[in-house]
Every structure is written in C-alpha cells, then in structure tokens.
Amino acid sequence: MITSDILADSHKYIMNTYSRQPIVLVKGRGTKVYDSDGREYVDFVSGVAVCNLGHCHPRVVVALQKQAQRLMHVSNHFHNEPQINLAKALVTGSFADKVFFCNSGTEAVEAAIKLARRYAREVLKQDRFEIITMRGAFHGRTYGSLSATAQEKFHKGFEPIVPGFRYVPFNDIGAIEGALNGHTCAVLVEPIQGEGGVIVPSPLYLKELRALCDKNNILLMLDEIQTGLGRTGRLYGYEHAGILPDVMMLAKGLGGGMPIGALLATDKVSQAFTPGTHGSTFGGNPLACAAAIASIEALLEDNIIIPNVAQLGTYFLQGLGKLKQKYSFVRDVRGQGLLIGMELDVPGKDIVSACLRDGLLINCTMDTVLRFMPPLIISEEEIDLLIEALDRIFAKR
Ligand SMILES: Cc1ncc(COP(=O)(O)O)c(C=O)c1O
C-alpha cells in the first residue's frame, strides 16, 4: 500500500483526536525509526518519553517473544509470575513497598487519586478528599486525571470535571501552604512539568514540599510518568531532591514500548486498598510485565545508560544554548537529563515540520516549547545533527 493511501485510511477510520505528522512509521531500531517510504529519522520524541532504551531493544523483544509463547493473559483473579517479579524489581529499586499495575499513565493517576482519598477516610478516619495540584501540570485524559490537570484548555467542553482538586502555581511552596485546609489529603506534582513546557522547579522545591506534607500529615504523590526510569539522569526524579514520596505513578518508559502503568506506595498508604476497592482486567498482564522486567533490567544492569544521561543532557543544553545566543526568538533553554525544552517567542509547529523534512523527529508542547526527549542511548553525534538542523532552520526564519 502506498503512503498516501495509508494516510487516507487513517483519516477515514480513526477519530480525529491527534494532529499527527504526515508519515507512517513502520520500523524502529535504537535511536532511529523508518517510515513507509523507507526514510530514516533520528527520534528525539521516543514515543513521548517511552522508548528510553531505544526502539525494539533486543532484551525486551526476546522477553516478549518468550512470554507470548508461554502465557499472555490470565486476569487478576489469579497470580502470575511476571507481575510479581516486576513488582519486586520496582520495590527493590524505589521508596515503595507495594505496587498496583494498570495499563497507562492516566490509569496510574486515577489509582493514586482513589488511594489518597481512601487512605484519608479508611486509614486516617478523617473526612479529607481534596488534592492540591499545580497549574500547568499534565496528569492524563480520563476524568480524575483530567480534573487534576490544572489547564482549562483540556477541560473545555468536557465539564463538569471531578470536584475535589485545588490548583496552585507550580514551584511555589507558599501557594501550597495557603491552599491547605482541613479537607486536604494529598499534593500531586510532577518533579519536572513535561507537557507543561519542561518547567524545572527550584532545587529545594520538593524538599520543602516533603517537609510541608509531613507537617500537615498529607501525602506527597509524585507523577513520575514522564520523569521516571532514567529520563532525568537518575532512575526517578525524586532522587535528585534527596526525598522519598509516599506515592508515585509510573507508565511511559516502564514497559520498554509496551503499554503498562504502575502505582507505587508505602505499606502504610497501600493498606487503604483492599480486595474489590480497585482493579483492572489487563493491569499487570504477563506480557506487558515481561517486557517491563526486561526493560528495567537492561536499564539497571547497564552501567552506562543512566550515568551518561546527565552528561548528554548538559551537552544538549550547551548546543541549544548557543542557538539561544544566536537567535533572538529563542527565549529559554532548560531541562534536566534528556528531558529538554527550548522556548520560543513564536509557535514551534513549523519547526517541528522542518525537522521532520530533515529526518529528525521532535515535539512541541504548549505551542511554543520545542521538547526533546530522545532515547537515553542517543549519541553526541546525533545531538549535533539536531543542533545543526535547528541552526539551518532558524537561519531561514
Ligand atoms: C506527567 C504525565 N502524567 C500522566 C500522563 C498520562 O499518561 P498516558 O498518556 O499514558 O495516559 C502523561 C502523558 O503525557 C504525563 O506526561
């Protein structure tokens, strides 16, 4: 089938919820993907911070092949070993004692919202249900996570949203303090706002937030769906701040490309969930869990990938910094590890298209922020390719 026909079918049969680039991707290896016309692209999107190990990592592929031949699905009416092994691996490598599995980021956030409310009511025996979230945050598209997402543009036309969320400015401890009241049960925050434009808070923000939550006996819930699994140069974003959350949400990079989400929590908080209080048919599916175990093992056993992320991020920021000096419409470059943003005075859409024509996949968020989140195995040479292309594209503006 020729590409124009595939695209025509896509428009005809798929609901119109995305503004997609006009290419059909058919293959991926490492940092590269290939379209239906055989063109190669260096991928600075990674399926939106999903393919942290690159595309089709051999360990993940083999794990999937083996598991697919053995057992693909059983439901949570029974135990399955990949799910247990994955939970063990996640607990061993984090603050958490227990894990609940689901299939996406938004479901992990839904689970966190439910856990926080139930913890307050059933464990603390207090009528607390309100969750403080940050302006500019993004937590997902289902009703709970959408309501936690303090950006009205995502709510438009879908009201009424779920009550019980209070929005405050990001990176402002005083604002959280001011919003606390007798009904607050938790604060939900991303260590770095990803979709919100790659906003990195001050280094003390999470530490002060931890102290505030402790003082008021409320839960600190970190949405690490975008920042987790090595993206920022540590396995989890909270490690930079030297704190431990009570609850954490993961998805994206967890499955090495397979859809999976997870809610992690301490024993104390996890006890709020009892049989029948929450669930998912596919959550913790053996196939997705086998991929996630292979992906985590590949990430942790390789002592190059995560340690290299900080250095690659600095290199990347330096290259973008030079473009900022050269072009007055570049307002800011920022980020941590390989979650990087370049804010422009102008919409970024045309630049994304121009990069695509040059064989480079990039993303734009909040209209004016070019966002770069390549596989963590990206090379300096590939980063140079992107900087050179941006320089050429910017020069023509
Ligand atoms: C921080 C954060 N939370 C939640 C989500 C929602 O994840 P999903 O699209 O898997 O539902 C996203 C997706 O971009 C995200 O970046």
The ligand as a MOL file (V3000), in Angstrom:
LIG
                    3D

  0  0  0     0  0            999 V3000
M  V30 BEGIN CTAB
M  V30 COUNTS 16 16 0 0 0
M  V30 BEGIN ATOM
M  V30 1 C 3.3650 13.5390 33.7140 0
M  V30 2 C 2.3150 12.7700 32.9710 0
M  V30 3 N 1.3240 12.1920 33.6580 0
M  V30 4 C 0.3760 11.4700 33.0490 0
M  V30 5 C 0.3660 11.3110 31.6730 0
M  V30 6 C -0.7090 10.4750 31.0150 0
M  V30 7 O -0.1500 9.2960 30.5540 0
M  V30 8 P -0.9460 8.3960 29.4580 0
M  V30 9 O -0.9250 9.1720 28.1930 0
M  V30 10 O -0.1570 7.1180 29.4020 0
M  V30 11 O -2.3220 8.1810 29.9780 0
M  V30 12 C 1.3680 11.9130 30.9240 0
M  V30 13 C 1.3650 11.8010 29.4500 0
M  V30 14 O 1.9490 12.5520 28.7400 0
M  V30 15 C 2.3720 12.6610 31.5800 0
M  V30 16 O 3.3610 13.2540 30.9150 0
M  V30 END ATOM
M  V30 BEGIN BOND
M  V30 1 1 1 2
M  V30 2 1 2 3
M  V30 3 2 2 15
M  V30 4 2 3 4
M  V30 5 1 4 5
M  V30 6 1 5 6
M  V30 7 2 5 12
M  V30 8 1 6 7
M  V30 9 1 7 8
M  V30 10 2 8 9
M  V30 11 1 8 10
M  V30 12 1 8 11
M  V30 13 1 12 13
M  V30 14 1 12 15
M  V30 15 2 13 14
M  V30 16 1 15 16
M  V30 END BOND
M  V30 END CTAB
M  END
